[in-house]
Amino acid sequence: MKKIQYNEHAKEVLQILQKGAFLTTHADGKTNTMTIGWGYLGYAWGKPVFGVMVRHNRYTHQLLEKNGQFTVTLPKEELSKELAFCGTKSGLETDKIKACGFSLLPAQTIEVPLIACRAIQYECKVVCRTEMQSPLVDGAVKDSWYEKMPDDYHTFYFGEITACYLTE
Ligand SMILES: Cc1cc2nc3c(=O)[nH]c(=O)nc-3n(C[C@H](O)[C@H](O)[C@H](O)COP(=O)(O)O)c2cc1C
């Protein structure tokens, strides 16, 4: 494991994110991971921040509401099958971590573990969450992303980055 500055690999983080990353959560003794393709690496409230967007119908949403901590694993190895699986199956019905054969790494600063692989890893504590509000959303965005599920907006979770490092 090699510690890094939160923004040291920013370009690569955003490139990997477009292919998919693992957002892992943990509450009530259950650990779950889901694929994310959207996110933000930035600086706010005097802190380095990773922002993720999670729709209300995700099991991940339930877990994040119970425990406002999450990890983001941005894989630097070929895990496209696992990303597709974790991006289409819900942890409500499937133990995705077991099904993918993932090992978990304990985090250094939070309770939520990380997916063990060659990756850029972030540990985050939610410092702010906010709901999308229909009147504030651009019409074209609504048509493209929310037309089929008008009540299923994303919650934005902004997590203070409490640790970040590379794993092999
Ligand atoms: C490439 C990709 C990116 C995705 N990005 C997001 C995202 O940013 N936010 C989100 O809510 N769902 C996203 N999804 C969908 C969730 O990963 C999917 O609904 C998953 O089954 C939810 O799992 P859960 O119910 O265990 O939380 C994405 C799926 C894929 C395949």
Ligand as a Chemical Component Dictionary entry (heavy atoms), coordinates in Angstrom:
data_LIG
# 
_chem_comp.id                   LIG 
_chem_comp.type                 NON-POLYMER 
_chem_comp.pdbx_formal_charge   0 
_chem_comp.three_letter_code    LIG 
# 
loop_
_chem_comp_atom.comp_id 
_chem_comp_atom.atom_id 
_chem_comp_atom.alt_atom_id 
_chem_comp_atom.type_symbol 
_chem_comp_atom.charge 
_chem_comp_atom.model_Cartn_x 
_chem_comp_atom.model_Cartn_y 
_chem_comp_atom.model_Cartn_z 
_chem_comp_atom.pdbx_ordinal 
LIG C1  C1  C 0 -21.061 1.499  -15.257 1  
LIG C2  C2  C 0 -22.160 1.705  -14.228 2  
LIG C3  C3  C 0 -22.185 2.880  -13.502 3  
LIG C4  C4  C 0 -23.199 3.100  -12.544 4  
LIG N1  N1  N 0 -23.191 4.274  -11.829 5  
LIG C5  C5  C 0 -24.138 4.490  -10.874 6  
LIG C6  C6  C 0 -24.111 5.688  -10.090 7  
LIG O1  O1  O 0 -23.202 6.547  -10.200 8  
LIG N2  N2  N 0 -25.115 5.864  -9.191  9  
LIG C7  C7  C 0 -26.124 4.946  -9.018  10 
LIG O2  O2  O 0 -27.017 5.157  -8.181  11 
LIG N3  N3  N 0 -26.148 3.784  -9.736  12 
LIG C8  C8  C 0 -25.175 3.527  -10.635 13 
LIG N4  N4  N 0 -25.167 2.360  -11.342 14 
LIG C9  C9  C 0 -26.208 1.344  -11.072 15 
LIG C10 C10 C 0 -25.943 0.535  -9.798  16 
LIG O3  O3  O 0 -24.593 0.070  -9.762  17 
LIG C11 C11 C 0 -26.884 -0.695 -9.762  18 
LIG O4  O4  O 0 -28.231 -0.250 -9.741  19 
LIG C12 C12 C 0 -26.619 -1.658 -8.623  20 
LIG O5  O5  O 0 -27.278 -2.873 -8.916  21 
LIG C13 C13 C 0 -27.077 -1.130 -7.262  22 
LIG O6  O6  O 0 -26.680 -2.068 -6.302  23 
LIG P1  P1  P 0 -27.252 -2.092 -4.813  24 
LIG O7  O7  O 0 -28.767 -2.249 -4.901  25 
LIG O8  O8  O 0 -26.594 -3.299 -4.198  26 
LIG O9  O9  O 0 -26.857 -0.827 -4.148  27 
LIG C14 C14 C 0 -24.181 2.108  -12.301 28 
LIG C15 C15 C 0 -24.135 0.916  -13.027 29 
LIG C16 C16 C 0 -23.142 0.699  -13.984 30 
LIG C17 C17 C 0 -23.103 -0.605 -14.738 31 
# 
loop_
_chem_comp_bond.comp_id 
_chem_comp_bond.atom_id_1 
_chem_comp_bond.atom_id_2 
_chem_comp_bond.value_order 
_chem_comp_bond.pdbx_ordinal 
LIG C1  C2  SING 1  
LIG C2  C3  SING 2  
LIG C2  C16 DOUB 3  
LIG C3  C4  DOUB 4  
LIG C4  N1  SING 5  
LIG C4  C14 SING 6  
LIG N1  C5  DOUB 7  
LIG C5  C6  SING 8  
LIG C5  C8  SING 9  
LIG C6  O1  DOUB 10 
LIG C6  N2  SING 11 
LIG N2  C7  SING 12 
LIG C7  O2  DOUB 13 
LIG C7  N3  SING 14 
LIG N3  C8  DOUB 15 
LIG C8  N4  SING 16 
LIG N4  C9  SING 17 
LIG N4  C14 SING 18 
LIG C9  C10 SING 19 
LIG C10 O3  SING 20 
LIG C10 C11 SING 21 
LIG C11 O4  SING 22 
LIG C11 C12 SING 23 
LIG C12 O5  SING 24 
LIG C12 C13 SING 25 
LIG C13 O6  SING 26 
LIG O6  P1  SING 27 
LIG P1  O7  DOUB 28 
LIG P1  O8  SING 29 
LIG P1  O9  SING 30 
LIG C14 C15 DOUB 31 
LIG C15 C16 SING 32 
LIG C16 C17 SING 33 
# 
